[in-house]
Amino acid sequence: MNVRWGPALADGIGQIFFQPVVWTGLAVLAAFVVADWRMAVLVVIGTVSSTLTGYLLGVAHKDIQVGQQGFCGALIGAAVFSALGTQWVAYPITIVAAALTAPVSLLVMWIFAHEPFKPLNLPSTTAPFCLLAGLMYTTTFSLHVASTSDIMDQSTISAFGKSILTNVSEVVLLNDVWAGALILLGLFLASWKVGVAAVLGSVVGSLCALALGEDITGVGSGLEGYSGVLTAIALAVVFLKGTWEPWVMAVIGAVMTALVTVWMHHVSGPVYTWPYILTTWALLAVAHVIPRLQRA
């Protein structure tokens, strides 16, 4: 098949939330534009760079068409903007780091295709992004821009309400309720189940963070609950099938993700989507040995 590049790039952005749906991808891109159009530019550059590199490396056209090579590059663009802002070096760093997500993705998939991981059928998901974003972050300290603090003088209830949307937006490193609303709209356009799973993961993540005594500012800005959004979608809709079982696993996963998030925030710098990745890998491994839990 020939690659239709426009839809492939839109699907690449939508695949951040596992949705190879053009309208979802455009909604996510619109969220970046609403938050900061300059960040949107780097996201597009990252998506193009990783997708083209995957194409040149011989990745199957069907995988490129549904955006499998684009989402890690899109996230690289967002991460570079968050760390470096609009400095000129942000552009070549985005191009190079996004391009490297393609071979790193192939490497992770190769590892998972061999023992002892092969029977588990684990996805590489956003691990290539996290590895390269972490490398980018630690090697560019002298170039980092100061982040704007989000000081909130509001009640716990207000912070919780705001977090339902900012948890969604922080998946793509945005602390913006309008961006979160646009992304959530895009997820419901993909499937009502995807939208409900995102809300479920967001609610559970924030409740757990509050119960664990996390700072209200972090909860309200989405920093404590965003990974739970991905975990809930992954387990309830994407990687498991069944009636009620995937949803139970989604709740369990969101709780576990919250615990991992709190721990990682206390021991490291930006954790990106590692809490989601580690929790999802662990629960997919558990699902492998429980007959009632079937892989999609």
N, C-alpha and C positions, 0 to 999 in steps of 0.2 A: 504494500500500500504506500501511496505517496503521503507525506506528512503535510497536513494543512496547518501552516505555522501559526496563524492568528488564533484559532481555537486551541492549539497545543499550548501556546504561551498562557492563554487565559486559564486553561485547565491546570497548568503548572502552578498558578497562584491559588486556584481553588483546592489543589491537592494538599495545601498546608493543613486543611481540615478534612482531608481524604475525599474531596468531592471533585471529580473531573467533570464539572458542569460549568459551562461558559458563564452563565449568569452569576453563579456563585463567585467565580474568579473575578468577574468585573465588580461585584459588590465589595469584595475584599480590596481590590485595587482602589475603588472609590473611597473606602475607609482610609487608606493611606493618603489620598489626595486631600480629604477633609482635614486630616491631622496635620500634614505637611507635604505639599506637592514635591518638595525636594527629596523627601524620603521615598515617595512613590517612584521618582526617577531611578533611584538606586535599586529599588525592588525590581523594576522592569529590566534594568541592566543585568542584575543578578540572574533573573529568570532566563533571559536570552543567553547569557554566557554559559550557564550550566546545561541548558537544553541543547545548544549547538555543540558543546563538548561531548555530550552523550551521543549525539548524532554522529560526530566524527569518530567516536570510539566504537561505533557499530552496534549501539543499543537497538533492540528491535523497534521498528517504526511504530508498532501498535502501542508500545510502552511510552514512546515519546509523544504520540498523539494524545494520550490521556494524561499527560503532564507529569509522569513519573520522574522525569529528569529536571523538572523546573522548580519544584517547591523548595528544595534545599537552597538553591541559588537565590530564590526570592527572599528567604529568611536571612541569607547572608547579607543581602542588600540592606535589610532592616537593621541587622545587628551592626553593620559598619556605620550606618548613619547614627545609631544610638551612641556609638563610642566616639566617632570622629566628626560627626556633623557634616558640614558642607566643605571641608577642606579639600583641596584638589586631589590629595592622595587617596581620598575615599573612593574615587572612581577607579583607578587602576587596582586598588586593593580589592574592591568588589568584583571586578572582572576576573582577577586571578583566583581569589578564594572561591568564588562561585564556580569557576571552571573546574577547580580541584574537587568539588563535591561529586562530580561525575565518576572519576576513577576511584575515589574513596567509597562511593556507593557500591561500585562493582566489587571492591575488595571486601566490604562488609557482607555482601550477598554471597561472595565466594566462601568466606569463613562459615557463614550459616548453612551453606550447602554441604558441609563436611561434618563428620563426627567430632564431638558429641552433640552438635547442634542440629544436625539434619533432621532427625525425627520430630523436632519441635516446630519446624517450619516458621521460624521467627522472621518478621519483616525488618529491614534495615531502618525503616521509618526516618525520623529526623536525626539519627545519630551522626551521619556525615556532616550535617550542618553544625551540630553541637561541637564536634571535634574541631572543625576548622574555625568556627566562631571563637571558641576558646583559645585557639592558637593565635588568631588575629588579635584578640583582646589582650593577651599577655605579652605580645611582642610589639604593641603600639602604645604602651603606657604614656610615653612622652608626648603623644599626639592627642590624647583623650581630651574631649571637651567637657566642661563642667555640666552636670545634669541639673535641670531645674527641679527644685524641691517642691513637693506637693503637700503643703501644710493645710490640714483640714481642721476647721473648728466646727465639728458636727457630732451628732450623737452616733452611738453604735448602730442604731437602726438605719440612720441615713447612710452611713458608710457601707453597711450591708446591702442596702438597696442599690447604691451606686456600683458596688462590686459585681452585681449580676451581669452588668454590661462590660465593665472594665476587665473582668476576668477573661471575657471573650476577646477583647481588643489586645490585651497584653500577650496573648498567644503570638501576636506579630509585633510585640514590643511597643504597643501604643497604649497610653493611659488617656483614653478619650471615650466618653460615654456614647457620643454620636458615632464614632468609628465602630464601637462595639455593637450599636444598634444596626448599623449597615451590614456588618458581618453576620449578625444573627439573622437578619432578613435573608441574606444570601443562603444561609444554611437551611432555613425553612423552605426557600425556593427549591433547594436540592431535594429535600424530603422532610416531612413533618417529624419523622423519627430522629433525623439528624439534629433538627432544631431543638426538640425536646431533650435529647441526650446532652446537648450543649448546655441548656439551662439547668438540667439535673446536676451535671458536673460542676457548674459554676456555683450553684446553691450549696451543694455538699462541701465544696472546697472552702467557701467562705465561712460556713458554720463551723467546720473543723478548725480553721485558723482562729476564729474567735474563741472557741472552746479551749484552744491551746494557749490562749493569752497573747496572741500575736498583736503587734502594734496596729492600732486602728487605721493609721495612714497607709500602711502596707496592704491591709485588707481592702480599703476603699479604692486604692489605686490598681487593684487586680494582681499585685505581685505575689500574693499568697495562694490564689486560686486558679490561675490560668492553666496550669498543667492538668488540673482535674477536668477541665473542659475537653481536652484532647483524649484523656484516658476514658472518659465516659463515652465519647463518640466511638472510639476505637473498639471498646468492648461491647457496647450495646448494639452497634450497627455494622461495624466493618469486619472484625475478625472472628466473631462468634455468631452462631445462629441458634435459634430456638424460639420459644415463646416468652417466658418470663425469666429464664435463666440468664441470658445476656444482660438484662437490666439489673439483676441482683449483683452480677459480677461488676457491672459499671459502678454501682454504689460502693461496693467493697473497694474497687480500684480507685475511686475518687478519694475515699478516706485514706487509703494507703499512700496515694500521691500527695495528699496534704501533709502527712507525717514525713515523707521523704523531702518534701519542699522545705518544711521548717528546719529539718536537720541540715540540708544542704545550704540553706541561707545562713546558718550559723557557722559553717566551716569553710565556705568558699565565696568567691566573687559571683559574677553572673552565672546562674545555673541553667539559663536557657530552657530547653524542654527535657532536660535529663530526668526530672522526677517522673514525667509521663513515660519516657522511654523505659526506664528501669522497672517501673511498676507494671507496665504493659507486658514487657518481656517475661517478668516473673509470673504473672497471672496466666499468660498464654502457655507457659511451661506447666503450670498447675492444671490448666484445662486439658493438656495432653494426656494426663493420667486419670481424668474423671470422665467416664463414659458419657454422662449426660451432657457434658459440655462439648459441643461439636464446633469445629472450625468452619467458617464460612468459605 
